[in-house]
Amino acid sequence: RRAVGPAGASSPSGGVKIPKAKMPGGAKRMSAGGVKLPPNAKGLPKGGSKPLRVKAGAPKVKPQASGGVLKRALSPLAGVASAIGSFFSGLASRLNIPTPSRSVVFVAAGGFIVVILLAVVIANSSLLAATEVRVMGSDHMDQATAEALVDVPDGTTLLNVDEDAILEQLQASPWIKDVEIERAWPHTLVITPVERKMTAIAYVTADEVAWAIGDDGTWIAPVTLLAAVDAEGNEVEVGEDGSVPEGATLLSGQDAALRVAQDAGCLLLTDVPSDVSPKSGESVNSKVVLAGLEYANGFSPEFVAQIKSMSVASVEAISANLLSGVEVSLGAPDNIVEKERVVTKLLAEQTGVTYINVREPGAYTFRSAPQ
C-alpha cells in the first residue's frame, strides 16, 4: 500500500512523502525497503528528511569453519555407525536384551569402524612387509620350477598377499589344485603348492599312453611309464637312462601303468575307447571314463586295493579284475556301496569263486571253479 499525503509531495520510494511535523505520534519510521527500524538505528539520517541509501556490492559470504571439511569426510562413517547401531538395537529387541542408550551404541560402532581402519592401515604398512618369500616344491613340481613361476610384487605384506594370483601362477602345471601360504611373522611367507589327488589312471591302448585323472574329474597329465621288477616281482629302481639292475625286468605298456597305479593307490582304467582325447587341465567328458571314476570314488580304499584293473569298454559292460583273479561284472555305476558289500561277503563265505555278476546286487550270480 502507498501512504497518501499532500498532493505533489512524492517520496523517493515511489510513495507520498509525509512531513515529520504531520506524522502521527505513534508512527514508526520505515526504511526504503519497507523494514521497520528502531528510532536510533545507525545509518539513519536524523530528522528522517532523507531516505536510507544502501550501497550495492558483492554479497558477504560467511566463512566456513575448518571443521566442516572434517565433518563431511566423516559423515559416511557416521552413517555406517548409525546403521550398525540400528542393527544391534533391533537384534537386542528381538532377543529381549535391554537396549543400550543410543550414545553407547554409536560410540561402540565408531570404535568398530576405527578398528577396521587401523587394520587396513596395518595390512598395507611396512610393519608386516614380506621381505622373505620361501617357495616349496611338490611331488610333480620341483622347487626350482615353483620358484620360477611365483612372482610376489613389491609392497606385498603378510596380510595383503594375493593368494589367488599366486595360485594362478602355480597352475601353469596341471598337477596343482591349490596353494598353502604360511605366514612366519613378521616378514616371511612360505608358499607350498598343493597337488590334485590322483584317483585313477586311464591307459589308452591306441596311444600306449597312461593319463592321470584327479579326484575332481580333471585330466592331469600323462604319467611316466618307467617301472621294473626283479625275479620275485618286487619293484626295483630304474636309472635315469632307463637302465635296470641285473636280473630285473623293465615293464612297459599296461603292465607299467598297473605298477604306477598301485604305487599311487589309485585305480587303473583299461580298454578305454579310442575316441577319448585327454587334454591337460580339462574336465573329463567321456561318459564311460566318468562312470569308471564314480566307481573309483565310490569304492572304499580297502576294496580299491584289491582291484588289479577296471575295464571300461562301455558303461553297461564295466567290470573289475581283482588281484585274486576273480572277475566282477559291475555294469552301470549305481548301488556302488551295495555292490561292494555283496562281493566282499561272497568272497569271504565262498571258496574257489572265479566270476561274480553284481549288476543287480539284489539278484547277484557267481561261478566257482570245480573242486
Secondary structure, 3 states (H helix, E strand, C coil): CCCCCCCCCECCCCCECCCHHHCCCCCCCECCCCCECCCCCCCCCHHHCCCCCCCCCCCCCCCCCCHHHHHHHHHHHHHHHHHHHHHHHHHHHHCCCCCCCHHHHHHHHHHHHHHHHHHHHHHCCHHHECCEEEECCECCECHHHHHHHCCCCCCCECCCCCHHHHHHHHCCCCCEEEEEEEEECCCEEEEEEEECCEEEEEEECCCCEEEEEECCCEEEEECCCCEEECCCCCEECCCCCCCCCCCCEEECHHHHHHHHHHHHCCEEEECCCCCCCCCCCCECCCHHHHHHHHHHHHCCHHHHCCEEEEECCCCCCCEEEECCCCEEECCCCCCHHHHHHHHHHHHHHCCCEEEEECCCHHHCEEEECCC
